[in-house]
Amino acid sequence: MLYIRSLAFNFVFYLSLIVQMILWTPYYFLSPRDRAWFVPKFWSRTSMWLYKVIGRTESEITGTENLPEGSFILAPKHQSFWDTIAFFPYLKDPLYILKRELTWIPFFGWYIMKMRMIPVDRGSRSKALKAVIAATRAELARNPRQLIIYPEGTRRAPGDEPAYKYGIVELYSQLGVPVVPVAHVAGLYWPRRKFLRFPGTIKARFLPPIPPGLDKEEFMRRLIGETEAACDAFLIEAAGSDNAPPLPPTAAKRLAELGVA
């Protein structure tokens, strides 16, 4: 049954993306940008509903009271495709940094550029970071926006050792806005590089914002410490739940390190 539900969800999920992208096209491109945001946010909510109904997986996101007004950086753990779509309905005007090649995809790329996302050429990391900071500063000066950036860059397995990149530190120090860490263990239920979708409840939380103005080492210490502590708590809770998902080796190892059988 798990395989059937997983196949069914994956099929309907991508079908919904394609169909909605086509059907919403006139409204999306003829509407002002603030009104057009309804479309991707509606798709996100629809996807979470399909995940609940077909995949039998709830998405429980808390801590919205910790989201500041105006511009800030949202810094989620990156474990799954789930964390790329689950959070932006909670943000007024989210801003993504993404690979330039994505803007070349018909329809999808047009949708991206409508929302003034920041495409980046990853050929040179130092040049790319400078370009990203300049483009992001210009966007935040134009409108209050919420930059979503994954501090570890690529998706990592639940419980894996932290591998935070320096880019988040530069963005924090250069932009002068709060950073809101986001903790979750979605990779237990929607694993990377696998088609299986395990039932249960994905719990995520927007943590209290880290204020601007800290020195770089203190900021990184707080970001890693607060995020990882919250993720450990979610991992322990998920492993001990009545409908616990199978644990990858990284999660089992982390639980052992935490003294949890």
Long-range contacts (C-beta under 8 A, 24 or more apart in sequence): 2-196, 2-198, 2-199, 3-196, 5-54, 5-55, 5-56, 5-197, 5-199, 6-55, 6-195, 6-196, 6-197, 7-195, 8-54, 9-50, 9-51, 9-54, 9-55, 9-197, 10-195, 10-197, 12-50, 12-54, 13-47, 13-50, 13-51, 16-43, 16-46, 16-47, 16-50, 17-43, 17-47, 20-46, 21-107, 21-108, 21-111, 22-107, 25-107, 28-111, 28-114, 29-110, 29-114, 33-114, 33-115, 33-116, 34-93, 36-114, 36-115, 37-93, 37-115, 39-111, 40-88, 40-111, 40-115, 41-88, 41-89, 43-85, 44-85, 44-86, 44-88, 44-89, 45-89, 47-85, 48-85, 48-86, 51-82, 51-190, 51-197, 55-197, 55-199, 56-199, 56-200, 57-189, 57-190, 57-197, 57-198, 57-199, 57-200, 57-201, 57-202, 58-200, 58-201, 58-202, 59-86, 59-201, 59-202, 59-204, 60-201, 60-202, 60-203, 60-204, 61-86, 61-87, 61-90, 61-203, 61-204, 61-205, 61-206, 62-203, 62-204, 62-205, 62-206, 63-205, 63-206, 63-207, 64-90, 64-206, 66-180, 66-206, 66-207, 66-208, 66-209, 67-91, 67-180, 67-206, 67-209, 68-178, 68-180, 68-209, 69-144, 70-144, 70-177, 71-140, 71-144, 71-145, 71-146, 71-147, 71-175, 71-177, 72-146, 72-147, 72-177, 72-178, 72-179, 72-180, 72-209, 73-146, 73-147, 73-148, 73-149, 73-168, 73-171, 73-172, 73-175, 73-177, 73-178, 73-179, 73-180, 74-146, 74-147, 74-148, 74-149, 74-179, 74-180, 74-182, 74-206, 75-149, 75-150, 75-151, 75-168, 75-179, 75-180, 75-181, 75-182, 75-223, 75-227, 76-148, 76-150, 76-181, 76-182, 76-184, 76-204, 77-150, 77-152, 77-156, 77-182, 77-183, 77-184, 77-185, 77-227, 77-231, 78-150, 78-151, 78-152, 78-153, 78-154, 78-155, 78-156, 79-155, 79-156, 79-157, 79-158, 79-184, 79-185, 79-186, 79-187, 79-192, 80-155, 80-186, 80-187, 80-189, 80-190, 80-191, 80-192, 81-190, 81-192, 82-186, 82-189, 82-190, 82-202, 83-150, 83-182, 83-184, 83-186, 83-204, 86-186, 86-202, 86-204, 87-148, 87-182, 87-204, 88-148, 90-206, 91-146, 91-148, 92-144, 92-146, 93-143, 93-144, 93-145, 93-146, 94-145, 94-146, 94-147, 94-148, 95-136, 95-139, 95-145, 95-146, 95-147, 95-148, 96-147, 96-148, 97-132, 97-136, 97-147, 97-149, 129-167, 129-170, 132-167, 132-171, 133-170, 133-171, 133-174, 133-175, 136-171, 136-175, 137-174, 137-175, 140-175, 140-177, 147-171, 147-175, 147-177, 151-223, 151-227, 155-187, 155-192, 156-187, 157-187, 157-191, 157-192, 157-248, 157-250, 157-251, 158-185, 158-187, 158-188, 158-231, 158-235, 158-247, 158-248, 158-250, 158-251, 158-254, 159-185, 159-235, 159-247, 159-248, 159-250, 159-251, 159-252, 159-253, 159-254, 159-255, 160-250, 160-254, 162-224, 162-227, 162-228, 164-220, 164-223, 164-224, 168-220, 168-223, 169-216, 169-219, 169-220, 172-210, 172-212, 172-216, 172-219, 173-216, 173-219, 175-212, 176-212, 176-213, 177-212, 178-209, 178-210, 178-211, 178-212, 179-209, 179-210, 179-219, 179-223, 180-206, 180-207, 180-208, 180-209, 180-210, 181-207, 181-210, 181-223, 181-226, 181-227, 181-230, 182-206, 182-207, 182-227, 183-207, 183-227, 183-230, 183-231, 183-233, 183-234, 184-231, 184-234, 185-231, 185-234, 185-235, 185-238, 185-251, 187-248, 188-235, 188-238, 188-245, 188-247, 188-248, 188-251, 189-245, 191-248, 198-245, 198-246, 199-243, 199-245, 200-238, 200-241, 200-243, 200-244, 200-245, 201-241, 201-243, 203-234, 203-237, 203-238, 204-234, 205-230, 205-234, 232-258, 236-260
